[in-house]
Amino acid sequence: RLRAAAVVQAAVVAITVAIVMSRARLALPAWADDTRFLVWVVVAIALVALVLNVISRSAGERRIWVPVAVVMLGSSLLVALAAR
């Protein structure tokens, strides 16, 4: 079950990366206009990920994943605001 969850998580991350990269016009430029709303969904996902990592009971998980979640939130928010 954990492997299946890891595969699903990897797929979600890949999709969110594709959306943000497309919206920033760094990849998949044909999708750029279609990602206007989706980039805000990515921002929401990144915000939830940050909150969940901050409230995690695991100190190791917080130490590793909070900075990653901050970068994900910051970069997706920057792209969402800049590409309006």
Legacy VTK file of the C-alpha trace (Angstrom):
# vtk DataFile Version 3.0
C-alpha trace
ASCII
DATASET POLYDATA
POINTS 84 float
0.000 0.000 0.000
2.820 2.420 0.747
4.338 1.860 -2.695
0.999 2.563 -4.331
0.660 5.750 -2.280
4.173 6.802 -3.297
3.321 6.263 -6.973
0.153 8.343 -6.623
2.086 11.077 -4.822
4.756 11.095 -7.543
2.046 11.406 -10.200
0.407 14.324 -8.371
3.758 16.097 -8.041
4.527 15.530 -11.739
1.151 16.937 -12.751
1.547 19.988 -10.516
5.033 20.598 -11.918
3.671 20.364 -15.472
0.904 22.862 -14.642
3.257 25.407 -13.056
5.907 25.013 -15.774
3.262 25.427 -18.460
1.744 28.483 -16.804
5.238 29.992 -16.538
5.698 29.142 -20.239
8.813 27.120 -19.502
7.341 23.863 -20.830
4.214 22.728 -22.643
3.385 26.205 -24.011
0.235 24.918 -25.711
-1.258 24.316 -22.243
-0.420 27.778 -20.868
-3.881 29.283 -21.342
-5.608 26.145 -20.063
-3.700 26.300 -16.784
-5.020 29.697 -15.683
-7.352 28.120 -13.091
-5.308 24.975 -12.472
-2.293 26.904 -11.210
-4.482 28.179 -8.357
-5.421 24.578 -7.572
-1.684 23.858 -7.345
-1.258 26.816 -4.963
-4.048 25.407 -2.775
-2.463 21.932 -2.799
0.907 23.427 -1.857
-0.687 25.393 0.983
-2.382 22.275 2.351
0.911 20.361 2.037
2.707 23.078 3.996
0.121 23.102 6.778
0.106 19.315 7.062
3.902 19.187 7.183
4.064 21.938 9.806
1.648 20.077 12.098
3.344 16.705 11.604
4.415 14.950 14.804
7.630 13.795 13.160
10.512 16.211 13.697
12.442 14.638 10.833
9.529 15.027 8.481
9.092 18.680 9.467
12.814 19.359 9.057
12.878 17.924 5.530
9.440 18.651 4.093
8.542 22.070 5.508
11.263 23.814 3.463
10.230 21.815 0.380
6.587 22.785 0.904
7.553 26.444 1.363
9.435 26.412 -1.951
6.510 24.671 -3.676
4.031 27.196 -2.308
6.249 30.193 -3.052
7.088 29.178 -6.595
3.536 28.214 -7.537
2.145 31.416 -5.986
4.744 33.522 -7.795
3.820 31.935 -11.128
0.081 32.241 -10.435
0.367 35.945 -9.602
2.802 36.800 -12.394
0.935 34.998 -15.145
-2.514 36.488 -14.611
LINES 1 85
84 0 1 2 3 4 5 6 7 8 9 10 11 12 13 14 15 16 17 18 19 20 21 22 23 24 25 26 27 28 29 30 31 32 33 34 35 36 37 38 39 40 41 42 43 44 45 46 47 48 49 50 51 52 53 54 55 56 57 58 59 60 61 62 63 64 65 66 67 68 69 70 71 72 73 74 75 76 77 78 79 80 81 82 83
